[in-house]
Amino acid sequence: MSTAYGVTEPGAEKSPRKSVLIGADGKVLKSYATVKPPEHPDQVLADLDKLT
């Protein structure tokens, strides 16, 4: 999935810590290049509130 959305380069062994918010239609709504795990859930929930 990470390769399909352009997060991981083809042939790479693992993906960097990035996050992608994907809509029900499969389109990328927002991408997060820098993810800080303690703060990230609140950030994603706030962005979801803005988008809906």
Secondary structure, DSSP 8 states (H G I E B T S, - for coil): -TTTTTSS-TT-SS--S-EEEE-TTS-EEEEESS--TTTHHHHHHHHHHHH-
